[in-house]
Amino acid sequence: MGVFYGIGVGSGDPELLTLKACKTLRLLDVLITPVTAEEKESLAYNIVRDLLNHNVEVLFRRFPMSEDPAIWQESAAAVAEEIRILIGNGKNVGFVTLGDPMFYSTYVYLLQELKRRGIDAQTIPGISSVTAACSKTGVSLAEKNERIAIVPAVYAHTDIQPILDAFDTVVFMKVKGDCSSLIERLERAGMKETAVFVSRLGLDNEQIVYDLDEIRGCNVNYLSLIIARKKR
Amino acid sequence: MGVFYGIGVGSGDPELLTLKACKTLRLLDVLITPVTAEEKESLAYNIVRDLLNHNVEVLFRRFPMSEDPAIWQESAAAVAEEIRILIGNGKNVGFVTLGDPMFYSTYVYLLQELKRRGIDAQTIPGISSVTAACSKTGVSLAEKNERIAIVPAVYAHTDIQPILDAFDTVVFMKVKGDCSSLIERLERAGMKETAVFVSRLGLDNEQIVYDLDEIRGCNVNYLSLIIARKKR
């Protein structure tokens, strides 16, 4: 029997890979890397390609971007079935994910489908975009007894005032398109001045914006987040 | 002028260091490592000791455990002053922190004191205990549009019901001593069954407990956390 590894490759900068991730990549016979239907290349694969053995087989597998979990489950089930056969044939199989595998990642669907088939996974954590953004900008996520909320930006359209009230740091994930209304909410909550917008960190077209007025009305990339803090 | 680096060394397992952290450690002339008054050894130093140059100077500096920020600030100011002189003498200086430097770390006080002295820092993120615990246990922190709250366990003694209601995943940090009352709250909120307790991950005396009843009434170590999830 081979072994299955889920490998977090960090938020973009290849140097943010862990030693464990590098070591594991070299054990692989087969690497599975996710691609969306929309993008032809795999960001996760681009990060690890130079670290693989020359004889590793690379399989690009589609995980379409969709709000429907059934679609993700279907993709995950097909890949899990493929992994089952490969490790049955004694192959070590890896699956790479951008950032951390347990943090807003498709990987979790794959994990569930593997579990259903009685397959153990060894998961290797990665530096998430949030962690990397904090180090890059010098913004601390939390100190002492502070509280952190991490929410997809879509919640900015609901009543998030209780969350803004109750937490010291609020991270908005999956910021995309025009985020003017989110910026207005942060302004009203007195959290705009200390907020920072970070997009595609460690990737091409990286963007760090400290004055959120600069991105009002812009169509921002989907690999973006905003970290907002109460004034200390 | 030398350069100052703040280096996250991961949650305990030395293999969770990033390539960037390893590369940076080899650039150092001086390594500053924090110790508490209570513990004689530095956990962060133990992780990196084998990766340092032979001629590196290692300075153990005290950051006493205290609830009083003034005490931390005082320690940070003294270390910042030391760094100012060292980099003025052309030395590359590193400061290591367990986990991630921006996530509940003393490092932030140091960063503030350095800023006050006009000193730039290059901060290198690390795998936090939360991220590592999720990979180890197979518990995902968030999927799709879920919301995450991260709160120090001391809040379990206040009205945390609104937080338990509003979030899909709630991580309790700095769990220590007897956490029976927190367990009872999770039970009432229907989140006990899916919760996991993780202590000293990657360090000696590592402990992972899926049935929280097992730790009721125990005096748990301070490097512990509980990840609680709503049933999906």
Interface residues (C-beta under 8 A of the other chain):
Chain A: G6 G8 G10 D13 P14 E15 L16 L17 T18 L19 K20 C22 K23 E67 P69 D100 P101 M102 F103 Y104 S105 V108 Y109 L111 K115 A121 T123 I124 P125 G126 I127 S128 T131 A132 C134 S135 K136 G138 V139 S140 L141 A142 E143 K144 N145 E146 R147 I148 A149 I150 V151 P152 V154 Y155 P162 I163 A166 F167 K174
Chain B: G6 G8 G10 D13 P14 E15 L16 L17 T18 L19 K20 C22 K23 E67 P69 D100 P101 M102 F103 Y104 S105 V108 Y109 L111 K115 A121 T123 I124 P125 G126 I127 S128 T131 A132 C134 S135 K136 G138 V139 S140 L141 A142 E143 K144 N145 E146 R147 I148 A149 I150 V151 P152 V154 Y155 P162 I163 A166 F167 K174
